[in-house]
Amino acid sequence: MQVIAQSPITADLVTDRSFVSPGGEIKLVIEITNPADSGITVERYGGGGYGVNHRQPGPSAKLNIIDGCGQALCPVDASQGFPLPPGSSAQFYWYALSVASDAPAGHVYRVSSMSLKLTGPEFRSINDVHLQRDFVAIVAPDGQGDGATLNALDTTNPKAGSANINATLALNYPDTVRAGRHVEVSGTLHNHGDEPIVGYFILGSDRHLGSHVNAYRQISCRFKCLYHGQFPLEQGESIDVLFRQLYYEDDFLFAGNLNIMGPHAIVTDRLGRNAYVYADDIDINVTHTASNPTPAVYPAIPAREPLVLSTSSDSPSGHVVLDPNTGKHWLPLSVSQGMSFSQVVAETRAGGRFEGYSIASSEEVKTLFLNHNHASQLDYPDYALFGGHRDLHGVTGTLLGLVGETLVDAHAGGTTRYGQGMVADVPEPGGQTVIMGVRQQNNTGSVFGMSGSFSLGSFYFTQYDGMGTWLVKSPARTGTGQALHSKDEVDFRYGQLFIASVDVAGQTYQVSLRVIDKHDLTLELVSIVDEFSREPAAIYDVQSLILQIPRLGYFVFPDDTVYFDVEMVLVPGTDPMQFRVISAVDSPALPI
């Protein structure tokens, strides 16, 4: 079920232009209108957003929240306010714009891109409402000035209104599970309307109830499940999604239930306005054969060998980190600190400083993290790696001692140590690159200040001072191994990525496909990007390019990255293109 008004709810400023005296203050008043045929009651205000643009250099102004009425949004008329049933409207004080006392006459302040988050019944979000107009104020003595100058300022908000997305989210999960078993919730997002779903995509939920709320750790599908290459989603198109992975963590097994209330997808339209697509509530019955709780049994820590820092003539720093569990060599992050992604790629070419190395994938770096943790005998679940915890304080510190730190000068000598590096994954639209990092907090003033964390995400700026790149050299591959004849020989997973590099006419492209049928090993094209610029590649003969792949590529497994020699054939009439793997030969690493 999607919470969407039949006629859109609107919001606007009562006054969008004003003069303000130096040291003065203006209260911004907004009016929210719920049309008679909206079909929904606005129950409450859930927050808002805005942007501030100083059109001329000069002293700043502050936006202060107007509170003191005991509500999140103060009504102008105390007898009005939330809830707003269909056919009603009300005015509210929102923010107060306070101007510096030394603000020069003629200085212009603009508060733009204002939007409201509103909720309907059962705490479910209504599509974000963007105000019809921006607010502008001109500094003038005694708050008086030329009205023609003020009225000439354009206050149009290009995002005015709300997203008109008509979509459904259907989820699949077992109705009943045994206590101690993990649960996966998948589903399908389908776009039924004329408005395409563009870019931004997050899966969330509102509330969790039941006796097993604390028994299961819920891992939401964040960055790694943004489904690159599958947006925009046009009318009639759909994608399969992974909503949650739930891992049983209680020390005892017992019967009960688990309810996830308000599962939803947050999507955007072409103007970047958020819409909320709700699925039915998740209700799982947890069974246990014994009448009383019994102790849970957890798997043993995987056996791993410690990482080793050794000297190497092919490293600019003279050192490499060897992972004996995979045979891979890693360059310290410091050797590439401050370099852009394109600069690093150029140095991996023949004759470059990093020749023989390549930019690692996020799964390769994750495997490095896990191997280090397991070798340290840390009893910490793999799936919670990116959560951050006091238990990670020790292992993050020892790993930083191996891979190095990328501190900026301002942080040197502080209580925080960190190493951040870019990886080869393609970022979501608008992102610059994908980064993974290690962080250790050393604030001895608080027990919570002694912690560690691993991170995976992306960034939207081009400042590389505190960032390196994860550079890896894989050992030679034999090319000999057992051909895979059935799904039972390898634990392929739905959505699992296969990534390969293809050279065409001196240009190198990175091709990403995902497993959509693990029984027949069918792959669907996700993206083709220029390996140097990370931009989508302008390829006219995609089929010929992909069919050149039978070189080494890698499947991204949950706990490792495994290389294969593959041969594929095109599945006729498929769009996006699908390819069936007819031969896949595992290429194991040579012993070091």
Secondary structure, DSSP 8 states (H G I E B T S, - for coil): -B---SS--EEEES--EEEE-TT-EEEEEEEEEE-TT----B-EEEEEEEEEEESSSS--EEEEE---SSSSSEESSTT--S-B-TTEEEEEEEEEEEE-TT--TT-EEEEEEEEEEEE-GGG-EEEEEE-SB-EEEEE-GGG---HHHHHTS--B-TT-B-----EEEEEE--SEEETT--EEEEEEEEE-SSS-BEEEEEEE-SEEESTTTTTEEEEE--GGGS-TT--SB-TT-EEEEEEEEEEE--SEE--EEEEEES-EEEEE-TT--EEEEE---EEEEEE-SSSS-EE------------EEEE-TTSTTSEEEEETTTTEEE--GGGGTT--HHHHHHHTSTTSTTTT-EE--HHHHHHHHHHHHHHTT----GGGGGG-BGGGHHHHHHHHHHH-----GGGTTSSEEEEEEEESS---TT--EEEEEEEEEE-TTSGGGEEEEEEEEEESS---TT-EE-EEE---B-----B--SGGGS---TT-EEEEEEEETTEEEEEEEEEEETTTTEEEEEEEEETTT-SB---S-HHHHHTT--SEEEEE-SS-EEEEEEEEEE-TT-SS-EEEEEEEEE--B---
